[in-house]
Amino acid sequence: MKYQIKKLLKSILGQKNLETLLDRRKLRILRSNFNEDYLLYKKHSTVFGKSSFEKKESEVTLLYHSIEKGLLYNPIRHRFAKEKIVKLINFLDDNDVKQNYSRSQIQSAITSLINYYEIHKSLNVDVSDFFKENIYRELKEKSLQQLESTKNHTRGTYFLFSENNFELFSNSRCSVRNFTGELISQEMIQKVIDLSNNAPSVCNRQPVSVYLVQNRKLIEQVFDIQGGLKGYTRDLNQVLIVTGNRNYFYSIGERNQLYIDGGIYLMNLLYALHFYKIAACPAHWGMPVSADKQMRQLIGLPESHQIICLIAIGIPTESFKTTLSFRKSYKENLIIVN
Ligand SMILES: Cc1cc2nc3c(=O)[nH]c(=O)nc-3n(C[C@H](O)[C@H](O)[C@H](O)COP(=O)(O)O)c2cc1C
């Protein structure tokens, strides 16, 4: 039927006019689809409000993650993240949050605050002006975990399971932020990319390109724009930039497919790096288009290449810490539909 209508229209309008008409229709649909994405993001993300429990949980996670990252420093910066501590303590007093104390991310927040308090106490650094002892005691009562907010590794123990069965392998990968500054050879990076290229993609279209940046000045400039690895870039001499190429997508329904294929590729790349004993830390590219434009200029990325994520890579230092980044249990995110 569709084909017959098209044939009829072609005979009336001619091929060229028909194509123009169809393109106009596609444009309308594309606009309305992006508009719907826009409305849903506006309504459900935390950009314009933090009213639901999920939004609060996401905010709590963001805050405790910063504290975990601050605890990685050796020595720690005294009284770091004061405002975030105050905010987190307030969030934990929220009624929605109070009803969900047993959830993994709320417990992780409690653990990070307890660790923060105890480390300062052991260093004889007073934090009582923003983190009172009675709050600490209350948190201790609410804590169901006996964990530290950071994990200690040596280079040897970190890569112990990098060639092991998938469960051990996957559980042993972490985001490492401490590098020696030694360069990974081009041959090794080629091997990593070949292995990562096993990643599945829609119709095997393989839209991902990976840029390797190993110019110190460029790396500094990139992280000045990105901002998510502050304090960790001193001995960072190589960065991978994972990009998805828009030219590979042909339908309006695929408007976000490059992030899906890019995300799958990113995970495979992180695993390939771990397999070859290269330490890595992904660094988000959840950035506005103004940053995309800056990066295009800086790295020489074509407009069609969308950055998915940056990855800091290198040889890890002899010993280092990583964040606990405690994960949800399936009880918190497996939804059975009958
Ligand atoms: C897409 C993405 C973006 C990330 N961006 C950053 C970043 O900008 N800075 C940073 O220190 N860590 C970043 N991370 C690392 C996360 O903090 C880390 O993956 C998370 O806490 C889980 O810990 P793990 O990787 O050690 O298991 C990012 C991770 C992903 C997957």
The ligand as an ORCA input file, in Angstrom:
! r2SCAN-3c Opt
* xyz 0 1
  C      31.003      7.517     31.409
  C      31.860      7.664     32.648
  C      32.342      8.891     32.996
  C      33.178      9.049     34.097
  N      33.714     10.270     34.378
  C      34.608     10.402     35.379
  C      35.265     11.638     35.592
  O      35.031     12.621     34.901
  N      36.157     11.709     36.611
  C      36.460     10.627     37.402
  O      37.312     10.749     38.288
  N      35.847      9.433     37.207
  C      34.943      9.288     36.203
  N      34.345      8.076     35.966
  C      34.662      6.933     36.808
  C      33.521      6.617     37.747
  O      33.603      7.456     38.855
  C      33.633      5.152     38.145
  O      33.488      4.364     36.985
  C      32.556      4.738     39.143
  O      32.707      5.404     40.358
  C      32.639      3.235     39.385
  O      33.907      2.909     39.893
  P      34.899      1.888     39.201
  O      35.082      2.307     37.771
  O      36.182      2.000     39.989
  O      34.290      0.533     39.283
  C      33.488      7.928     34.889
  C      32.955      6.674     34.538
  C      32.158      6.543     33.435
  C      31.642      5.176     33.065
*
